[in-house]
């Protein structure tokens, strides 16, 4: 089953605790503090992988937590950072917060985005040495990582997309022109999930073409397979509009056009190649002289016999619009990233370990202390 949506919980790793330690050397009877800092917690990162096809992995596992930072040690040894988790997602995956706001669009192979930052490590006691306090007996506790619930939505990235009514022959045409092998049968809705295929020109150029499940009247309102698959048309720069030539061509075109307009997102403005399929069943191809600037060319084709397929492939490479320039110079960052104010990472209070328990500097609730690692019964003093 094709999965293009998933809801997951992500949590950055907790930072490690600072060390409460003093030098103990044979000829240094009053050694100073030498407690190292705790390591920062690991992050949870999404990485756009071109080999991933859908979000089915996240149906089996929905909670991800990065590694905790190691605690600091004596002899000024800092703790190692926690392990960062990298989660591979298909190219075209969008990330939304729990209020449905778009945060990240991973529309570029190799794009990555941190969706949960690890907590900072705590300072070791050597950090608190002062001329007036040369033997501090406190060390800071590491801070919890960010935690949130996010929604992943996949919108396929393709140069062109096949669309039309069920059984118009979209899957058969995709098999003719690409390396894809979608299911083909003599009944509607044989395609129930988007399929991507690669079309190769004689000069070595390549384009990706998506086959989207057939649309019915009212699809933008959820009829048939609904509007969830219309979303996969949003990234295609060119539509290959397949119409059964044995039916009322003008009426079929108008119906699908209404669905594109009803869905919005600029689909109705996209350039189209009209493919009149199944012309092998007719004495001659029907006339289709609609004066519409979106229609680049009208081609009679037959997926059954291969008639017109060579011209289709040539037209596809000639007419597909140029890809927009990359928004990034490399795949190290997301193509589109909304920088919203992150939750305040300055600690509202600071928590220290002491010889006898914990010391709190600032205001903290019982729940906050528990989240920071204080257990029931632990001695706690407030400054």
MONORBEL-V967707 format. One record per pair of residues at least 4 apart in sequence whose C-alpha atoms are under 8 Angstrom apart, sorted by the first residue. I is the first residue (numbers start at 0). GAP is how many residues later the second one is. If there is no record, write none. Layout:
i=I gap=GAP
i=I gap=GAP
This chain:
i=0 gap=55
i=0 gap=192
i=1 gap=52
i=1 gap=53
i=1 gap=54
i=1 gap=191
i=1 gap=192
i=2 gap=51
i=2 gap=52
i=2 gap=53
i=3 gap=50
i=3 gap=51
i=3 gap=52
i=3 gap=148
i=3 gap=149
i=3 gap=150
i=3 gap=151
i=4 gap=50
i=4 gap=146
i=4 gap=147
i=4 gap=148
i=4 gap=149
i=5 gap=49
i=5 gap=52
i=5 gap=53
i=5 gap=145
i=5 gap=146
i=5 gap=147
i=6 gap=51
i=6 gap=55
i=6 gap=142
i=6 gap=143
i=6 gap=144
i=6 gap=145
i=7 gap=50
i=7 gap=54
i=7 gap=55
i=7 gap=56
i=7 gap=141
i=7 gap=142
i=7 gap=143
i=7 gap=144
i=8 gap=53
i=8 gap=54
i=8 gap=55
i=8 gap=138
i=8 gap=139
i=8 gap=140
i=8 gap=141
i=9 gap=34
i=9 gap=53
i=9 gap=54
i=9 gap=55
i=9 gap=105
i=9 gap=106
i=9 gap=137
i=9 gap=138
i=9 gap=139
i=9 gap=140
i=10 gap=32
i=10 gap=33
i=10 gap=53
i=10 gap=54
i=10 gap=55
i=10 gap=105
i=10 gap=106
i=10 gap=107
i=10 gap=134
i=10 gap=135
i=10 gap=136
i=10 gap=137
i=11 gap=29
i=11 gap=30
i=11 gap=31
i=11 gap=32
i=11 gap=53
i=11 gap=54
i=11 gap=55
i=11 gap=104
i=11 gap=105
i=11 gap=106
i=11 gap=107
i=11 gap=132
i=11 gap=133
i=11 gap=134
i=11 gap=135
i=12 gap=27
i=12 gap=28
i=12 gap=29
i=12 gap=30
i=12 gap=52
i=12 gap=53
i=12 gap=54
i=12 gap=55
i=12 gap=56
i=12 gap=69
i=12 gap=70
i=12 gap=104
i=12 gap=105
i=12 gap=106
i=12 gap=131
i=12 gap=132
i=12 gap=133
i=13 gap=26
i=13 gap=27
i=13 gap=28
i=13 gap=53
i=13 gap=54
i=13 gap=55
i=13 gap=68
i=13 gap=104
i=13 gap=105
i=13 gap=106
i=13 gap=107
i=13 gap=128
i=13 gap=129
i=13 gap=130
i=13 gap=131
i=14 gap=23
i=14 gap=24
i=14 gap=25
i=14 gap=26
i=14 gap=53
i=14 gap=54
i=14 gap=55
i=14 gap=66
i=14 gap=67
i=14 gap=103
i=14 gap=104
i=14 gap=105
i=14 gap=106
i=14 gap=107
i=14 gap=126
i=14 gap=127
i=14 gap=128
i=14 gap=129
i=14 gap=130
i=15 gap=21
i=15 gap=22
i=15 gap=23
i=15 gap=24
i=15 gap=25
i=15 gap=52
i=15 gap=53
i=15 gap=54
i=15 gap=55
i=15 gap=56
i=15 gap=63
i=15 gap=104
i=15 gap=105
i=15 gap=106
i=15 gap=125
i=15 gap=126
i=15 gap=127
i=16 gap=20
i=16 gap=21
i=16 gap=22
i=16 gap=53
i=16 gap=54
i=16 gap=55
i=16 gap=104
i=16 gap=105
i=16 gap=106
i=16 gap=107
i=16 gap=122
i=16 gap=123
i=16 gap=124
i=16 gap=125
i=17 gap=17
i=17 gap=18
i=17 gap=19
i=17 gap=20
i=17 gap=53
i=17 gap=54
i=17 gap=55
i=17 gap=103
i=17 gap=104
i=17 gap=105
i=17 gap=106
i=17 gap=107
i=17 gap=121
i=17 gap=122
i=17 gap=123
i=17 gap=124
i=18 gap=16
i=18 gap=17
i=18 gap=18
i=18 gap=19
i=18 gap=52
i=18 gap=53
i=18 gap=54
i=18 gap=55
i=18 gap=104
i=18 gap=105
i=18 gap=106
i=18 gap=120
i=18 gap=121
i=19 gap=13
i=19 gap=14
i=19 gap=15
i=19 gap=53
i=19 gap=54
i=19 gap=104
i=19 gap=105
i=19 gap=117
i=19 gap=118
i=19 gap=119
i=19 gap=333
i=19 gap=334
i=20 gap=12
i=20 gap=13
i=20 gap=14
i=20 gap=52
i=20 gap=53
i=20 gap=54
i=20 gap=104
i=21 gap=9
i=21 gap=10
i=21 gap=11
i=21 gap=12
i=21 gap=13
i=21 gap=52
i=21 gap=53
i=22 gap=5
i=22 gap=7
i=22 gap=8
i=22 gap=9
i=22 gap=10
i=22 gap=11
i=22 gap=51
i=22 gap=52
i=23 gap=4
i=23 gap=5
i=23 gap=6
i=23 gap=7
i=24 gap=4
i=24 gap=6
i=31 gap=94
i=31 gap=102
i=31 gap=103
i=32 gap=92
i=32 gap=93
i=32 gap=96
i=32 gap=101
i=32 gap=102
i=32 gap=103
i=33 gap=40
i=33 gap=41
i=33 gap=42
i=33 gap=90
i=33 gap=91
i=33 gap=92
i=34 gap=37
i=34 gap=38
i=34 gap=39
i=34 gap=40
i=34 gap=41
i=34 gap=42
i=34 gap=89
i=34 gap=90
i=34 gap=91
i=34 gap=104
i=35 gap=36
i=35 gap=37
i=35 gap=38
i=35 gap=39
i=35 gap=40
i=35 gap=41
i=35 gap=42
i=35 gap=43
i=35 gap=87
i=35 gap=88
i=35 gap=89
i=35 gap=90
i=36 gap=34
i=36 gap=35
i=36 gap=36
i=36 gap=39
i=36 gap=40
i=36 gap=41
i=36 gap=42
i=36 gap=84
i=36 gap=85
i=36 gap=86
i=36 gap=87
i=37 gap=31
i=37 gap=32
i=37 gap=33
i=37 gap=34
i=37 gap=40
i=37 gap=41
i=37 gap=42
i=37 gap=83
i=37 gap=84
i=37 gap=85
i=37 gap=86
i=37 gap=104
i=38 gap=30
i=38 gap=31
i=38 gap=32
i=38 gap=33
i=38 gap=39
i=38 gap=40
i=38 gap=41
i=38 gap=42
i=38 gap=43
i=38 gap=81
i=38 gap=82
i=38 gap=83
i=39 gap=28
i=39 gap=29
i=39 gap=30
i=39 gap=40
i=39 gap=41
i=39 gap=42
i=39 gap=78
i=39 gap=79
i=39 gap=80
i=39 gap=81
i=39 gap=102
i=40 gap=25
i=40 gap=26
i=40 gap=27
i=40 gap=28
i=40 gap=40
i=40 gap=41
i=40 gap=42
i=40 gap=43
i=40 gap=76
i=40 gap=77
i=40 gap=78
i=40 gap=79
i=40 gap=80
i=40 gap=103
i=40 gap=104
i=41 gap=24
i=41 gap=25
i=41 gap=26
i=41 gap=27
i=41 gap=39
i=41 gap=40
i=41 gap=41
i=41 gap=42
i=41 gap=43
i=41 gap=75
i=41 gap=76
i=41 gap=77
i=42 gap=23
i=42 gap=24
i=42 gap=40
i=42 gap=41
i=42 gap=42
i=42 gap=71
i=42 gap=72
i=42 gap=73
i=42 gap=74
i=42 gap=75
i=43 gap=20
i=43 gap=21
i=43 gap=22
i=43 gap=40
i=43 gap=41
i=43 gap=42
i=43 gap=43
i=43 gap=70
i=43 gap=71
i=43 gap=72
i=43 gap=73
i=43 gap=74
i=44 gap=39
i=44 gap=40
i=44 gap=41
i=44 gap=42
i=44 gap=67
i=44 gap=68
i=44 gap=69
i=44 gap=70
i=44 gap=71
i=45 gap=40
i=45 gap=41
i=45 gap=42
i=45 gap=43
i=45 gap=66
i=45 gap=67
i=45 gap=68
i=45 gap=69
i=46 gap=39
i=46 gap=40
i=46 gap=41
i=46 gap=42
i=46 gap=59
i=46 gap=63
i=46 gap=64
i=46 gap=65
i=46 gap=66
i=47 gap=40
i=47 gap=41
i=47 gap=42
i=47 gap=43
i=47 gap=44
i=47 gap=45
i=47 gap=58
i=47 gap=59
i=47 gap=60
i=47 gap=61
i=47 gap=62
i=47 gap=63
i=47 gap=64
i=48 gap=39
i=48 gap=40
i=48 gap=41
i=48 gap=42
i=48 gap=60
i=48 gap=61
i=49 gap=40
i=49 gap=41
i=49 gap=59
i=49 gap=60
i=50 gap=39
i=51 gap=36
i=51 gap=37
i=51 gap=38
i=51 gap=39
i=52 gap=37
i=53 gap=35
i=53 gap=36
i=53 gap=100
i=54 gap=4
i=54 gap=34
i=54 gap=35
i=54 gap=99
i=55 gap=4
i=56 gap=4
i=57 gap=4
i=63 gap=21
i=64 gap=20
i=65 gap=16
i=65 gap=17
i=65 gap=18
i=65 gap=19
i=65 gap=52
i=66 gap=15
i=66 gap=16
i=66 gap=17
i=66 gap=18
i=67 gap=13
i=67 gap=14
i=67 gap=15
i=68 gap=10
i=68 gap=11
i=68 gap=12
i=68 gap=13
i=68 gap=14
i=68 gap=52
i=69 gap=9
i=69 gap=10
i=69 gap=11
i=69 gap=12
i=70 gap=7
i=70 gap=8
i=70 gap=9
i=71 gap=4
i=71 gap=5
i=71 gap=6
i=71 gap=7
i=71 gap=52
i=72 gap=4
i=72 gap=5
i=72 gap=6
i=75 gap=50
i=88 gap=4
i=89 gap=64
i=90 gap=15
i=90 gap=16
i=90 gap=17
i=90 gap=18
i=90 gap=63
i=90 gap=65
i=90 gap=66
i=91 gap=13
i=91 gap=14
i=91 gap=15
i=91 gap=16
i=91 gap=62
i=91 gap=63
i=91 gap=64
i=91 gap=65
i=92 gap=12
i=92 gap=13
i=92 gap=14
i=92 gap=59
i=92 gap=60
i=92 gap=61
i=92 gap=62
i=92 gap=63
i=93 gap=8
i=93 gap=9
i=93 gap=10
i=93 gap=11
i=93 gap=12
i=93 gap=58
i=93 gap=59
i=93 gap=60
i=93 gap=61
i=94 gap=7
i=94 gap=8
i=94 gap=9
i=94 gap=10
i=94 gap=55
i=94 gap=56
i=94 gap=57
i=94 gap=58
i=95 gap=4
i=95 gap=5
i=95 gap=6
i=95 gap=7
i=95 gap=8
i=95 gap=54
i=95 gap=55
i=95 gap=56
i=95 gap=57
i=96 gap=4
i=96 gap=5
i=96 gap=6
i=96 gap=52
i=96 gap=53
i=96 gap=54
i=97 gap=50
i=97 gap=51
i=97 gap=52
i=97 gap=53
i=99 gap=51
i=101 gap=236
i=102 gap=234
i=102 gap=235
i=102 gap=236
i=102 gap=237
i=103 gap=9
i=103 gap=230
i=103 gap=232
i=103 gap=233
i=103 gap=234
i=104 gap=229
i=104 gap=230
i=104 gap=231
i=104 gap=232
i=105 gap=5
i=105 gap=6
i=105 gap=7
i=105 gap=228
i=105 gap=229
i=105 gap=230
i=106 gap=4
i=106 gap=50
i=106 gap=227
i=106 gap=228
i=106 gap=229
i=107 gap=223
i=107 gap=226
i=107 gap=227
i=108 gap=222
i=109 gap=220
i=109 gap=221
i=109 gap=222
i=109 gap=223
i=110 gap=220
i=110 gap=221
i=110 gap=222
i=110 gap=223
i=110 gap=224
i=111 gap=219
i=111 gap=220
i=111 gap=221
i=111 gap=222
i=112 gap=220
i=112 gap=221
i=115 gap=29
i=115 gap=30
i=115 gap=31
i=115 gap=32
i=116 gap=28
i=116 gap=29
i=117 gap=26
i=117 gap=27
i=117 gap=28
i=118 gap=23
i=118 gap=24
i=118 gap=25
i=118 gap=26
i=118 gap=27
i=119 gap=22
i=119 gap=23
i=119 gap=24
i=119 gap=25
i=120 gap=20
i=120 gap=21
i=120 gap=22
i=121 gap=17
i=121 gap=18
i=121 gap=19
i=121 gap=20
i=121 gap=21
i=122 gap=4
i=122 gap=16
i=122 gap=17
i=122 gap=18
i=123 gap=4
i=123 gap=14
i=123 gap=15
i=123 gap=16
i=124 gap=4
i=124 gap=11
i=124 gap=12
i=124 gap=13
i=124 gap=14
i=124 gap=15
i=125 gap=10
i=127 gap=8
i=127 gap=10
i=128 gap=4
i=128 gap=5
i=128 gap=6
i=128 gap=7
i=129 gap=4
i=136 gap=217
i=136 gap=218
i=137 gap=214
i=137 gap=215
i=137 gap=216
i=137 gap=217
i=138 gap=213
i=138 gap=214
i=138 gap=215
i=139 gap=210
i=139 gap=211
i=139 gap=212
i=139 gap=213
i=140 gap=209
i=140 gap=210
i=140 gap=211
i=140 gap=212
i=140 gap=231
i=141 gap=230
i=142 gap=229
i=143 gap=227
i=143 gap=228
i=153 gap=78
i=154 gap=76
i=154 gap=77
i=154 gap=78
i=154 gap=79
i=154 gap=80
i=155 gap=54
i=155 gap=76
i=155 gap=77
i=155 gap=79
i=156 gap=75
i=156 gap=78
i=156 gap=79
i=157 gap=38
i=157 gap=49
i=157 gap=50
i=157 gap=51
i=157 gap=52
i=157 gap=77
i=157 gap=78
i=157 gap=79
i=158 gap=48
i=158 gap=49
i=158 gap=50
i=158 gap=76
i=158 gap=77
i=158 gap=78
i=158 gap=79
i=158 gap=161
i=158 gap=164
i=159 gap=47
i=159 gap=48
i=159 gap=49
i=159 gap=50
i=159 gap=76
i=159 gap=77
i=159 gap=78
i=159 gap=79
i=159 gap=80
i=159 gap=160
i=160 gap=48
i=160 gap=49
i=160 gap=50
i=160 gap=51
i=160 gap=72
i=160 gap=75
i=160 gap=77
i=160 gap=78
i=160 gap=79
i=161 gap=8
i=161 gap=47
i=161 gap=48
i=161 gap=49
i=161 gap=50
i=161 gap=77
i=161 gap=78
i=161 gap=79
i=161 gap=80
i=162 gap=7
i=162 gap=48
i=162 gap=49
i=162 gap=50
i=162 gap=51
i=162 gap=52
i=162 gap=76
i=162 gap=77
i=162 gap=78
i=162 gap=79
i=163 gap=4
i=163 gap=6
i=163 gap=50
i=163 gap=51
i=163 gap=77
i=163 gap=78
i=163 gap=79
i=163 gap=92
i=164 gap=49
i=164 gap=50
i=164 gap=51
i=164 gap=77
i=164 gap=78
i=164 gap=87
i=164 gap=91
i=165 gap=22
i=165 gap=23
i=165 gap=47
i=165 gap=48
i=165 gap=49
i=165 gap=50
i=166 gap=19
i=166 gap=20
i=166 gap=21
i=166 gap=22
i=166 gap=23
i=166 gap=47
i=167 gap=74
i=167 gap=75
i=167 gap=76
i=167 gap=109
i=168 gap=4
i=168 gap=73
i=168 gap=75
i=168 gap=108
i=168 gap=109
i=168 gap=134
i=169 gap=4
i=169 gap=41
i=169 gap=72
i=170 gap=4
i=170 gap=11
i=170 gap=12
i=170 gap=13
i=170 gap=20
i=170 gap=40
i=171 gap=4
i=171 gap=10
i=171 gap=12
i=171 gap=131
i=171 gap=132
i=172 gap=4
i=172 gap=130
i=173 gap=4
i=173 gap=6
i=173 gap=7
i=173 gap=8
i=173 gap=23
i=173 gap=35
i=173 gap=37
i=174 gap=4
i=174 gap=5
i=174 gap=6
i=174 gap=7
i=175 gap=127
i=175 gap=130
i=175 gap=133
i=176 gap=22
i=176 gap=132
i=176 gap=136
i=177 gap=19
i=177 gap=20
i=177 gap=21
i=177 gap=22
i=178 gap=18
i=178 gap=19
i=178 gap=20
i=179 gap=15
i=179 gap=16
i=179 gap=17
i=179 gap=18
i=181 gap=9
i=181 gap=13
i=182 gap=7
i=182 gap=8
i=183 gap=6
i=183 gap=7
i=184 gap=5
i=188 gap=24
i=188 gap=25
i=190 gap=21
i=190 gap=22
i=190 gap=23
i=191 gap=21
i=191 gap=33
i=192 gap=19
i=192 gap=20
i=193 gap=16
i=193 gap=17
i=193 gap=18
i=193 gap=19
i=193 gap=35
i=193 gap=38
i=194 gap=15
i=194 gap=16
i=194 gap=17
i=195 gap=12
i=195 gap=13
i=195 gap=14
i=195 gap=15
i=196 gap=11
i=196 gap=12
i=196 gap=13
i=197 gap=8
i=197 gap=9
i=197 gap=10
i=197 gap=11
i=198 gap=7
i=198 gap=8
i=198 gap=9
i=198 gap=10
i=198 gap=114
i=199 gap=4
i=199 gap=5
i=199 gap=6
i=199 gap=7
i=200 gap=4
i=200 gap=5
i=200 gap=112
i=200 gap=116
i=206 gap=110
i=211 gap=17
i=211 gap=18
i=211 gap=20
i=211 gap=21
i=212 gap=12
i=212 gap=16
i=213 gap=11
i=214 gap=4
i=214 gap=9
i=214 gap=10
i=214 gap=11
i=214 gap=41
i=215 gap=7
i=215 gap=8
i=215 gap=40
i=216 gap=6
i=216 gap=38
i=216 gap=39
i=216 gap=42
i=217 gap=4
i=217 gap=5
i=217 gap=6
i=217 gap=8
i=217 gap=41
i=218 gap=4
i=218 gap=5
i=218 gap=6
i=218 gap=7
i=218 gap=8
i=218 gap=40
i=219 gap=6
i=219 gap=7
i=219 gap=10
i=219 gap=39
i=219 gap=40
i=219 gap=42
i=219 gap=43
i=220 gap=5
i=220 gap=6
i=221 gap=4
i=221 gap=5
i=221 gap=6
i=222 gap=4
i=224 gap=4
i=225 gap=4
i=226 gap=4
i=226 gap=36
i=227 gap=4
i=228 gap=4
i=229 gap=4
i=229 gap=33
i=231 gap=4
i=232 gap=34
i=233 gap=31
i=233 gap=32
i=233 gap=33
i=236 gap=33
i=236 gap=34
i=236 gap=83
i=236 gap=84
i=236 gap=86
i=237 gap=32
i=237 gap=33
i=237 gap=34
i=237 gap=35
i=237 gap=82
i=237 gap=83
i=238 gap=31
i=238 gap=32
i=238 gap=33
i=238 gap=34
i=239 gap=32
i=239 gap=33
i=239 gap=34
i=239 gap=35
i=240 gap=31
i=240 gap=32
i=240 gap=33
i=240 gap=34
i=241 gap=32
i=241 gap=33
i=241 gap=34
i=241 gap=35
i=242 gap=6
i=242 gap=9
i=242 gap=10
i=242 gap=31
i=242 gap=32
i=242 gap=33
i=242 gap=34
i=243 gap=5
i=243 gap=32
i=243 gap=33
i=243 gap=34
i=244 gap=4
i=244 gap=31
i=244 gap=32
i=244 gap=33
i=244 gap=34
i=244 gap=40
i=244 gap=41
i=245 gap=32
i=245 gap=33
i=245 gap=35
i=245 gap=36
i=246 gap=5
i=247 gap=4
i=248 gap=4
i=248 gap=37
i=248 gap=39
i=249 gap=4
i=249 gap=38
i=250 gap=4
i=251 gap=4
i=252 gap=4
i=253 gap=4
i=254 gap=4
i=255 gap=4
i=256 gap=4
i=256 gap=11
i=257 gap=4
i=258 gap=4
i=259 gap=4
i=259 gap=7
i=259 gap=8
i=260 gap=5
i=260 gap=6
i=260 gap=7
i=262 gap=4
i=263 gap=4
i=265 gap=4
i=268 gap=25
i=269 gap=24
i=270 gap=23
i=270 gap=24
i=270 gap=25
i=271 gap=22
i=271 gap=23
i=271 gap=24
i=271 gap=25
i=272 gap=22
i=272 gap=23
i=272 gap=24
i=272 gap=25
i=272 gap=26
i=273 gap=21
i=273 gap=22
i=273 gap=23
i=273 gap=24
i=273 gap=25
i=274 gap=23
i=274 gap=24
i=274 gap=25
i=274 gap=26
i=275 gap=9
i=275 gap=22
i=275 gap=23
i=275 gap=24
i=275 gap=25
i=276 gap=23
i=276 gap=24
i=276 gap=25
i=276 gap=26
i=277 gap=4
i=277 gap=23
i=277 gap=24
i=277 gap=25
i=277 gap=26
i=278 gap=4
i=278 gap=5
i=278 gap=6
i=278 gap=21
i=278 gap=22
i=278 gap=23
i=279 gap=22
i=279 gap=24
i=279 gap=25
i=284 gap=15
i=287 gap=10
i=295 gap=23
i=298 gap=9
i=298 gap=12
i=298 gap=13
i=299 gap=7
i=299 gap=8
i=300 gap=5
i=300 gap=6
i=300 gap=7
i=300 gap=8
i=300 gap=11
i=301 gap=4
i=301 gap=5
i=301 gap=6
i=301 gap=7
i=302 gap=4
i=302 gap=6
i=307 gap=4
i=308 gap=4
i=309 gap=4
i=310 gap=4
i=311 gap=4
i=312 gap=4
i=313 gap=4
i=314 gap=4
i=315 gap=4
i=325 gap=9
i=326 gap=8
i=326 gap=9
i=327 gap=5
i=327 gap=6
i=327 gap=7
i=347 gap=14
i=347 gap=15
i=347 gap=16
i=348 gap=11
i=348 gap=12
i=348 gap=13
i=348 gap=14
i=348 gap=15
i=349 gap=10
i=349 gap=11
i=349 gap=12
i=350 gap=7
i=350 gap=8
i=350 gap=9
i=350 gap=10
i=350 gap=21
i=351 gap=6
i=351 gap=7
i=351 gap=8
i=352 gap=4
i=352 gap=5
i=352 gap=6
i=353 gap=4
i=353 gap=5
i=355 gap=23
i=356 gap=21
i=356 gap=22
i=356 gap=23
i=357 gap=16
i=357 gap=20
i=357 gap=21
i=357 gap=22
i=357 gap=23
i=358 gap=21
i=358 gap=22
i=358 gap=23
i=358 gap=24
i=359 gap=4
i=359 gap=20
i=359 gap=21
i=359 gap=22
i=359 gap=23
i=360 gap=21
i=360 gap=22
i=361 gap=20
i=361 gap=21
i=363 gap=4
i=363 gap=5
i=364 gap=4
i=365 gap=4
i=366 gap=4
i=367 gap=4
i=368 gap=4
i=368 gap=5
i=369 gap=4
i=369 gap=5
i=369 gap=6
i=373 gap=4
